[in-house]
Amino acid sequence: MSLAVGVFLSIFQLALFVTDPLNPRNILRRLFYAGLKAADPYSAVVRNLPDPKCVAAGGRTLVLGAGKAAAVMARAVEDHWPGPVEGLVIVPYGHAHETNRIEVVEAGHPDPDEAGEYASREMMARASFLKEGDLVIALISGGGSSLMSVPLKGIMLDDKRRIARHLMNSGASISELNTVRRHLSGIKGGRLAAAAYPARVETLVISDVPGDDPALVASGPTVPDRTTLADARMILERYETPITPEVMEILAGGLGETPKPGDEIFYRTRTNVIMSARDALNAAKREAQHMGIKPVILGDDLEGESRILGEKHAQIARTLKEEGTHCVLISGGETTVVAKGGGVGGRNQEYLLAMALELDGEPDIYALACDTDGIDGMGDAAGAIITPTTLMRAAKADMSAWGMLEDNDSYTFFSNVGDLVMTGPTCTNVNDFRAVLVI
């Protein structure tokens, strides 16, 4: 287990041992802990390293990557690769991990910045010097789309920032967002593999996207892109996205088109999804069974608007309670938030606030929703917990739960009622983790 994840989990476990382990809050936290433990990126990389024979005699092994788990993944390669290794990975600020031979650069997330752009250009430059017989080990995890920020010629970084932020605030899915990103990028959508050709490219992916399509994780820098410029234009039109004449020219011409399946640059590439939300949910399922609680997995790829899913899960939980079914509903995936207000929050907290309103103090139903990377939205919380007393405590604090949901201010709501879940960066990311306990 990686140091970053291990330290957090040791503290987390201690807190559970010194409190009532069967308290509903602690049951939910234990399930989340089990999911995080199963999502350790270090051990996943060690189990899935490519065959060292992929490197020809005298060939180079270059590690390149980006994402919230990239530094821990790089350390795993350093510790277990039998030959010389070098490289560069990009992580969000606060996600660095000690390495010796692979450079770790911190950069902006979710808004890309100049540090990410500089490091991404350096990554492309290093890849371009490779030859047949060399090997690239690409380490890809969630967050890489923002971190690997090389705009195509004629596009400014500010253009990409504005477009991505507009799409996120408009409720675009991760598939839609990354389709646009790939067609405005000089590194995503298979372009990193193109730069490394004819070297062999072995990609290890920790998936944070519903369905685990590697083309969506970090916008697929080493895999072929099945989407087109026409798809990107349609998405921008659907969400009425303001774009500059320069961006319009790129999308209308051929320069923004990405390498497609069947291109010879992919003949020497292989992609392996080494961890996903399914691993975390299955671990939580086993932990629930260990505690004598019936687990029901609703799916690892749930999408849609956060508040709507929260309301739906509240209705399912209420029906199960009325039927006398005691269980825990476990799910993963990635929801979206349509940002209409000026508050602070994240998709998991918005999901929970909508659920609390739908339940309206229903006894014996509790829920936790957290992002496994430790950061939900723009705040510093992984997520939150709701209980039957959540709305009552909010009313005593003179807060309008409905008004704060409308203002997308779920972080402030849960902070004031004391129900935030704080982990700090976990240095892993298999997307959202949700557990609804019916007792």
N, C-alpha and C positions, 0 to 999 in steps of 0.2 A: 504494500500500500504506500502511496506517495506521502511525503512528509506533510504537505499542506492539508490533504484530506484527513490523514491520520491524527494530526494534532487536534483538529476540530472535532473529530468523532470521539477522541478520548475524553475531551472536556464534556462533550454532549452526553456520552454514556455515564460519566460520573454524576452529572446532574440528575439523570434518571434513577440511578441507584440510591441517591440520598433523598429522593421524594417517593411518593406513592406510585409504583410502577403500573398500577391498574387505574389510575386517574385517567379519564378520557383524553385530556391534553397530552399526557405522557404516552398513552397508547399511540396517538397520532404521531408524536415525535419519534417514537421507536420505529414506526413504519417508515418515516422519512429517513431516519438514520440508516435503516437497512438498505433502502434504495441508494443512498449516497455511497455506502460502503461497497455495494456491488458495482458502482459506476467509477471505481478507481481507475484512472487512465494509465498509471504506471504499470500495473500488473497486466492490463489488457495489451499494452504494447509488447511487453516481454513475451507474452504467449503467442504473439502474432508477427514477430520479426521475420522479414523475408530470408530466404536461403542466402547465406554469404557467398555462395557460388555464383550469384547473380553478377558479382563484380569480377571482371577479367583480371588476370595477373597484371599488376601495375596500375589497375584502374582506380578511380577515386570513388569514395562514397560521400555524397553530399546530402545533408539533411536540410530540407526546406519545409516551412509550414507556418500555420497561423491558426489562432483560436484561443479560447480560454484555457484549454488543456495543453496547449502546444509546448510550454516550457517543461512541464512534468513529463510529457511524452518524449521530449528531447533528452531529458536526463535518463530515461529508461533505455534509450538507444545507446547513449554514452556508456552506461553501466554494463550493457550486455552485448554490444556489437564486438565481434572478435578481431576486427581490423581497424585501421585508421579511419577516422570519421571527422567531418567538418560540417559547417553549415550555419544557418540563420533561421530563427523563428520569431514571429511577432505575436505578442500577447497584449491584452488590455492593461492599462495602468493598474498596478496592484496585484498582477498575476504572475510576476517574474518568479523564477525558481533557479537555484544555483546550478550552473553548468560549467564545464571546463573547456570544452572544445567547440561547442555549438553556441553561437552568439544569440542572446535573447534581447530583443528590442521591445520596449513598451510603447504603445500608441493608443490613439483615441478609439473609444467604443461607447455608445453606438454611433456617434458621429465621427467619421474619419478625419484624421488630421495630417499635418505635414510629416510627422514622424513616421506614420504608417506609409505614406507615399514614398518617402525616401528609402525606407527599408524594403518596400516592395520592388522599387526600381533596382536596388542592390541585389535582391533575390533573382530578378530576371537576368541581370548582368552575369551573375555567377552561373546560372543555368545555361546561358548561351555559350559558355566556354567548354561545355561537356562534350565528350566524344563517345562513340560506340565502345562498349566495354566498361563505361562508367555507370554508376547507379545513383539515382535520386530516391531517397526515402522521404516521401511527402507525408507530413503529419498534420492532419486536417481535423478541426473541431469547430463547434459553434462559436460564432463571433468573428470568424475569419473574413466574412464579406466586408465588414467595416474596416478591418485591420489591413487587408490587402487592397490598398487604394491607389491604383495606377490608372488615372483617367486616360482614355484614348486621346490621341493628338487632336487638338482643337477644342477639348473640353476642359474646363477648370474644375479643381477639386470642390470649390463652392457650389458648382452646378450639381455635382453628384450628391453633395450633402443636402441641398435643398430638395432635390427630387426624392431622395430616400426618406427624408423626414416627412414630406407631404404624403407619400404613400403609406408610411407607418401610421400617421395620424388619421388617415382616411379609412383605415381598416383593411388595407390590402393584405392578402395572405403572404406567407413567406415564399411560396412558389411564385407569385406575381412579382413581389419585390425583387427576388433574385433573378428573375427573367430580365427585368430592366437593368439591374446591376451588371449582369454578364455582358450586355450589349453596349455598355458605356465604359467598359473596363479593358485595360491593356494586359491583365493578368488572369482574370477569371474566365470561366467558360472554356477551359481547355488550353488557354494561351500559355500557361506555365509549362505544360507538357510540350507544346510546340517549341518553346524556347529551349527546352532540354533535349529535344530530338537531335541525334539518334540514340542518346543514352536510354537505358532502361529506367522506368519510373514505377516504383512500388508505393502505392498510396494506402495509408492506414487512416481510417475515418472513424471518429467518434460522432455518432449522429445525434443532432438536436432537432431534426425535422420530422414531421409526420410522414410515415411511409418509408423513411430511411433511404431516400434516393440520394446517392452521393453527388449527383449534379446540383443538388440544392444546398448541401452542407458547404458553407463558405463559398457558395456560388460555383463550386466545381472547378477549381483551377487546373486540375489534371485529368478531367474526364470530358468526353464529347458532350456537346450541347444539342439537345433535340429541339429547342425552341428557336425562333427566328426573330429577325428585326420586325417583321409584321406583328408578331405576338407582343413585342415590347411596345410598339406604337399603340396597339389596341388597349393595353393595360393603362398607359398614360392617358389615353382619351377617356377610358372608363372612369378614372378617378379625377378627371379634369385637372391634370397636373400642369402647372405653368413650366414651360421650357424655353430656353434661349434659341435664337436662330442657329447657333453653332450645333446645339444638341439635335435640333430638327434635321440639320443637314446630315449629321452622322447617321441618324435613324432612317433617313430617306435614301441614303446611298448604300454602298456595299462595305464600307470600311468597318462598320460595327458588327458585321456578321462573324460568328464564332465558328471554330472547327467542329465538324459534324461527325457522327458515327460513320465508320468506314474510312476515315482519313488515315493515311499511312502513319501519321505521327502517333497514333494510338496502338500500332501493332506491337510495340514493346512496352506497353503499360498494363498494369494490373491494379485493381482497386478492391480493398477488403474493408467492409464495415465491421469493426472489431468490437463495437459496443453501441447500444442504443437504449431507448426508453424501456424497451421490453425487458432488458436485464434488470433495471431498477424495479420495475413493477413486479416481476417474478420474485425478486428478493423480498419485497414487501409482502407479497402473498404468503411466502414461506414463514415470515415473521408473524403474520396474523394467525396462521395455523398453529404456530408454536404457542401463541397466547390463548388458543382456544376460540378464536374469532373466525367466523366464516368469511373468507375473502371472495369478492366478486369483481373481476377485472372488466371494466367497461370498454377498454380499448387503450392502445398506446399511441393512437394517431388522431385524437379528437381535435377538431378545428372549429371555427366559427367565432362569433362575437362573445366575448367573455361573459357579459352579464346575461346573455340568453342561455348559455350553457350552465351558468350558476343557477338560474331559475329552473332549468330542466332537471338538474341533479337534485335540487331541493324537492321537486315534485316526486321524483323517483324515491328519494329517501322517505318522504312522508307516506307514500303508498306502502312501502315495505314495513314501516313501523305499524301502520294500521292493520297490516296482515299478520303482525306478530313475528316478522322476520328480523332477527338480530344479525348484523353483518357489517362489513366495511366495504364500501365501494371505492375501488382504486382505478385511477386513470392517468394517462399522460397525453402528450400532444402539445399543440401550440395554438392558443386562441388569439384573438385580435381585439384591440380597443379602438373604437371610433372616438377620437379626442375632440370633444366639443367644448369642454370647460378649460379652466386655467389651473386646475389642481395638480397634485403630484400623486403618482400611483404606478401600478403595474397591472398586467393582465391577471395575475393570480389574485391580487388584492381586490380588483374589480369583480372578478368572479365570486369571491367570498362575500363581498358587500351586497351584491345582487342576491346571492343565496340567503343571506341573513334576512333581507327584506322579505323574500318569498316565504321563508319559514316563520317569520314573525314570532320568534320566541318559542317555537315548537320544542317541547321537552324531549330529552334523550337523543338529540341529533347534534353531532359535533363535526367540524370539518377543518382540514388543513389544506392549503394550496401554496406551493413554493416552487421557485425556479431552482433547479438543481445546481446552477452555477453560483447561487448565493445572492444574486442581484435580480430583483423583480422590477422591471421598468427602470426609471431614472433615479430611484432612491437607493438606500443602503440596506434594505431589508430583503431577505429571501422570499418572504411572503407573510402569511398571517394564519391565525386560527379563529374560528367562530364557535361560540357556545350558545346555549339557550338564553344566556343573560346578556349577550352582546348588545342588542338594541336597548335593553333596559339601562345598561351602564352608559351607553351613548346619550340617552335622554337625560340622565342625571348630570352628565357633563355639558348639557345644553347644546347638543349637536343634532342636526337633522341628517339622518342617514340617507334619506332620499335626496336631499339637496346636495350632499357631498358626492353621491353617486353621479348625479347629473353634472357636477363640476369636475368629474374624474379626479376626485381628491381622496381616494381610498387610503393612501399612505397616511395622511393626516388623521383620518378617522381611526384607523387601527393603532396609530401611535398614541392617540389620546385615550383609547380604552385599554391600552396596555397589551394588545394581542399581536404585535408584530413578532415574526420569527427572524432573528438576526443570526447569521452565520459568518458574514464576510465572504470574500471570494473562496470558493471551494476548489478551484482549479480543475473542475470537471464540468461537463454540460451534456446531459441527455434530455434536456427540455424540461417541461413542467411535470410536477408530481402533485397529484390530488388524492386525498383520502377523505371519505365521508363516512363517519361512524354512526351506526344506528344501534342503540343499546336498549 
